[in-house]
Amino acid sequence: MEASPSEQRGHGYGTLPVFMASVSAILGAIMFLRFGWAVGHVGLVGALAIIVLGHMVTVPTALALSEIATNRKVEGGGEYYIISRSFGLRIGSAIGVARYVAETVEFALYCIAFGEAFRVFAPWLATHGIVFDPRMVSLPIAIALTAIMILKGADLGMAVLYAVVGVVAAALVLFFLGKPIAGHTAELTLSKHVEHAEPFFVVFAVCFPAFTGMTQGVNISGDLKNPARSIPLGTMIGTVVGLVIFLGVVYKLNVSAPPEALASDELIMSKIAVWGPIIPIGLACATLSSAIGSILGSPRMLQALSRDRCFPLGGLNRWLAVGHGPADEPRNATLITGIIAVAVVSVGELDLVARLMSMFLLVSYGALCSISFLEHFAASPSYRPTFRSRWYISLLGAVMSFLMMFQTDPLFAVLALGAMIALYWISRFSPAGHTGDLAELFRGVAGQLIRQLNVRLQRSAGQEQATAKNWRPSILCVSSRTFDDGTAPLELLGWVCERHGFGTYLHHHKALLHRDTYEESKRIDARLLELSRDVRGVFVDTVVSPSYRTALAQTLQVPGVSGLENNSVLFAFDATDPQPAIAAMIDEAVFASGALKNLMILRHGPRKFGKRKRIHIWLNWNDTENAPLMTLLAYILVGHKQWRDAEISVFAAFPADQVEQQRTQFESLMEAGRIQIRKQNVRFHSVNDGATYHALVESSSAEADLVIMGLTLEALAERGGYLMTRYPSFGEMLFVIASEHVEIE
């Protein structure tokens, strides 16, 4: 829908200025001055490869920008505005500053190239005793263009742009109509190049800025009547036109001059064109138009950055954000841009500046394509562009950007990436603060990844059940006493699940579910998160239900948060709890056994797992199924950093006639399962009655930091209260009832 006049800001341009700004930057100095040099050094095939590789970076970037531009209303600031409003101010400001620097260096590059167009006058100046230096022209033109933009604004710049693009078009026509240079026969050579040629990626770095002009039109977004239409259309047409012309130019150069002439003569195109002087004129106009495109866009980007208070100095933000006149001309930002550009022009080295600009462009393009890919993968419902690219195209652009960076100049690549990270970090100190952090995007990506994995896990579980050999903990704990009972159950869940599985801890809020109780549950969630901030591998939440049993019944039947089916349920009680409370907990555990989950009951007390150095496992004739799970849980615990100094001791009590057989089986189990329990820590006892067993446990494990014992479901239901409280002097105890077969191999 077209914007109404009252809604329009800036100059209200249509699509043509976007195309003109893009194509004028594409058909610029590098094409006139360095394409012949490139063909001379890497041959036709190499030059074509450079064009293809360059467009494998720039086309995905153009598509990504075009897509993002149609996702929401676009105002002034070009690429920066589009990125920051889609992905947040922090990542937007980091990429925006990098793009601003690249655009400003690009303006300087075109001014330097403009000076090169006057090298044809060097012999005449030499006769008057003057040594020609391109800076004699490039510095004045940089100052003049900056002054024109400050005093006259974008209207004059756009009028000049139309005129010079016309001259560039005429120069290209006369070049294509020209004949091979004197003494050279038109002949297509695919790979012929000069001796001692420059490496391919050095040539690529010098030529790459030629392909980057397609985003110039984006930077005048604040002056467009309908950015959502004009940016994609103008940008893509400019990119396609530039690609076709580039292919034609390198072919024409290859058949019109030998590699030696191409590599040594910067203005070789003038010797091929029908009328030679049109090439320096076209070069001057091309560089002038490209420079105008850059000086039109980069100050507007700087102004937008300042209006979003992206710089740490508030006074600087306010001064750079000032706009003048009805068109909101960024005069202050233009002045700063001109000063930076003049400093770069003073260096005077075209190839050095081109390589520097290539690195800034590549790092910003790589970041943009990466974020575009992540946005596709996150599949946020708020991301609804009317122009659609593809995720794999954005991924290709990101990979190619970073690959070309490191192939071109690894040191500069590391420095450029470091600069991007530093800019992102510095942005936290700006007045804008943390608005729109990149973390939001990664949360979306993580959510989408979890969704995909959950679906795949469920389908694979339906096709092939998990075997007993690859068991991993997926433990559910529902508690009504989270804030009175200490953190022992949470800690145990974290220790067991951090590396090998997933724990779900649910606080039961006893109430009927309605608006008020739901809002209360969200407040409880905040307390839960604070309580569990040092616990990893555990998801915490609140469940609202009128009774503990209904909460337990609901959660036992739903899939685990991780996508894995919960295979175990953890209950907990305090050693000082009264018998009725313990009996009620046992009743709920017996109820939960109906869901065919492993049961774990933790008795905790004031010791709080002691020094976490001694774990005792007690096995008896009733633990045939429990033993592997108990041993595996102990092994998982000692793998956690808080238990890394712990030793596992196994106490096995069997009737006298079974001791040797059980010892042999257990030692084979330990050896095959690669569980590091020293043989001297495995003790077998001959026990023929319960009283002897009870006395043995009490005398051996009173000082242990955790005692793991097995139970049967029948024993739990019939005399669980007695079994769990009969060692009052012990510290923490974990009772295990395995409902599934677990193997250690």
Buried (B, 14 or more C-beta within 10 A) or exposed (E): EEBEEEEBBBBEBBBBBBBBBBBBBBBBBBBBBBBBBBBBBBBBBBBBBBBEBBBBBBBBBBBBBBBBBBBBEBBBBBBBBBBBBBBBBBBBBBBBBBBBBBBBBBBBBBBBBBBBBBBBBEEEBEEEEEEBBBBBBBBBBBBEBBEBBBEEBBEEBBEBBEEBBEBBBBBBBBBBEBEBBEEBEEEEBEEBBBEEBBEBBBBBBBBBBBBBBBBBBBBBBBBBBBBBBBBBBBBBBBBBBBBEBBBEBBBBBBBBBBBEBBBEBBBBBBBBBEBBEBBBBBBBBBBBBBBBBBBBBBBBBBBBBBBBBBBEEEEBBBEBBBBEEEBBBBBBBBBBBBEBBBEBBEEBEBBBBBBBBBBBBBBBBBBBBBBBBBBBBBBBEEBEBEBEBEBEBBBBBBBBBBBBBBBBBEEBBEEBBEBBEEBBEBBEEBEBEEBBBBEBBEEBBEEBEEEEEBEEBBEEBEEEEBEBEEBBBBBBBBBBBBEEBBBBBBBBBBBBBBBBBBBBBBBBBEBEEEEEBEEBBEEBBEBBEEBBEEBBBBBBBBBBBEEBBEBBBEBBEEBBBBBBBBBBBBBBBBBEBEEEEBEBBBBBBBBBBEBEBBBBBBBBBEBBBEEBBBBBBBBBEEBEBBBBBBBBBBBBBBBBEBBEEBBBBBBBBBEEEBBEEBBEEBBEBBEEBEBEBEEEBBBBBEBEEEEEBBEBBBEBBEEBBBBBBBBBBEBBBEEBBEBBBEBEEBBBBBBBBBBBEBBBE
